[in-house]
Amino acid sequence: MNSVDLALQADGKKRLLIVDDDESQCELLKRSFERRDYAVSSANSVPQALRVAETWRPHYVILDLRMPGPSGLTLISRLRIAGGGMRIVVTTGYASIATAVEAIKLGAIHYLTKPVDAQSIEAAFHRDLGDESVPTGHECLSVGRVAWEHIQGVLAEHGGNIAATARALGMHRRTLQRKLYKFPARR
């Protein structure tokens, strides 16, 4: 039995924090998880999430990767420090290998690509082991996808700082911002 399960026995309800800048997404997930008997709070930015986590101590966190201001990646280790056995699942519409690896290294237990439903997120909260049956894939990535992955890797190395990433990549900051706001290239 993990520390989250022990904490649940003490107060009865599972506390869930949803961190996403999309308020409609927060509300949709909030209703879904309340029907599943979770006590739910939400935050729309990294600073707001830290304030909620420090006072409310959630057992579970659904964390969007891309938000205005600091990236969701910057929040993972801070949340892990704030709440012992907190289970963090990262969700993003802008998935990349680099951000997935960094999220797991920082302490997230799972990384899901949007759109994602409450059932998949809840299943991810309770998975402790990897899935050996996931196909390894035999397709080569497109040039556009390789570029996207490289940009995401450099962005992760610079803690989500766009100006520093642009300097490291030798491109103008606005050009990098335009590339980041596009959906990732097809595989």
ZIFENRA-V125522 format. One record per backbone hydrogen bond with DSSP energy under -1.0 kcal/mol. CO is the residue of the C=O (numbers start at 1). NH is the residue of the N-H. E is the energy in kcal/mol with one decimal. If there is no record, write none. Layout:
co=CO nh=NH e=E
co=CO nh=NH e=E
This chain:
co=2 nh=6 e=-1.7
co=3 nh=7 e=-2.1
co=4 nh=8 e=-2.2
co=5 nh=9 e=-1.4
co=7 nh=11 e=-1.3
co=8 nh=12 e=-2.5
co=11 nh=13 e=-1.0
co=14 nh=39 e=-2.8
co=15 nh=59 e=-2.0
co=15 nh=60 e=-2.3
co=16 nh=41 e=-2.5
co=17 nh=62 e=-2.6
co=18 nh=43 e=-2.6
co=19 nh=64 e=-3.0
co=21 nh=23 e=-1.0
co=22 nh=26 e=-2.2
co=23 nh=27 e=-2.4
co=24 nh=28 e=-2.3
co=25 nh=29 e=-2.5
co=26 nh=30 e=-2.7
co=27 nh=31 e=-2.4
co=28 nh=32 e=-2.0
co=29 nh=33 e=-2.6
co=30 nh=34 e=-2.3
co=31 nh=35 e=-1.8
co=33 nh=38 e=-1.8
co=34 nh=37 e=-1.6
co=39 nh=16 e=-2.9
co=41 nh=18 e=-2.4
co=43 nh=20 e=-2.1
co=45 nh=49 e=-2.3
co=46 nh=50 e=-2.2
co=47 nh=51 e=-1.9
co=48 nh=52 e=-2.2
co=49 nh=53 e=-2.8
co=50 nh=54 e=-2.2
co=51 nh=55 e=-1.3
co=52 nh=56 e=-3.0
co=53 nh=57 e=-1.5
co=59 nh=87 e=-2.6
co=60 nh=17 e=-2.5
co=61 nh=89 e=-2.8
co=62 nh=19 e=-3.3
co=63 nh=91 e=-2.7
co=65 nh=72 e=-3.1
co=71 nh=74 e=-1.2
co=72 nh=75 e=-1.2
co=75 nh=79 e=-2.6
co=76 nh=80 e=-2.3
co=77 nh=81 e=-1.9
co=78 nh=82 e=-2.0
co=79 nh=83 e=-2.1
co=83 nh=86 e=-2.1
co=87 nh=61 e=-2.5
co=88 nh=109 e=-3.0
co=88 nh=110 e=-1.1
co=89 nh=63 e=-2.8
co=90 nh=112 e=-3.4
co=91 nh=65 e=-1.7
co=92 nh=114 e=-3.1
co=96 nh=100 e=-2.0
co=97 nh=101 e=-2.6
co=98 nh=102 e=-2.4
co=99 nh=103 e=-2.5
co=100 nh=104 e=-2.0
co=101 nh=105 e=-2.5
co=102 nh=106 e=-2.4
co=103 nh=108 e=-2.6
co=110 nh=90 e=-2.6
co=112 nh=92 e=-1.7
co=117 nh=121 e=-1.9
co=118 nh=122 e=-2.9
co=119 nh=123 e=-2.1
co=120 nh=124 e=-1.9
co=121 nh=125 e=-1.9
co=124 nh=127 e=-1.2
co=131 nh=134 e=-1.3
co=142 nh=146 e=-2.4
co=143 nh=147 e=-2.3
co=144 nh=148 e=-2.3
co=145 nh=149 e=-2.7
co=146 nh=150 e=-2.3
co=147 nh=151 e=-2.6
co=148 nh=152 e=-2.5
co=149 nh=153 e=-2.2
co=150 nh=154 e=-2.4
co=151 nh=155 e=-2.6
co=152 nh=156 e=-2.3
co=153 nh=157 e=-2.1
co=154 nh=158 e=-1.4
co=155 nh=160 e=-2.8
co=156 nh=159 e=-1.6
co=158 nh=161 e=-1.8
co=161 nh=165 e=-2.1
co=162 nh=166 e=-2.7
co=163 nh=167 e=-2.1
co=164 nh=168 e=-2.3
co=165 nh=169 e=-2.2
co=166 nh=171 e=-2.5
co=172 nh=176 e=-2.1
co=173 nh=177 e=-2.5
co=174 nh=178 e=-2.4
co=175 nh=179 e=-2.1
co=176 nh=180 e=-2.5
co=177 nh=181 e=-1.9
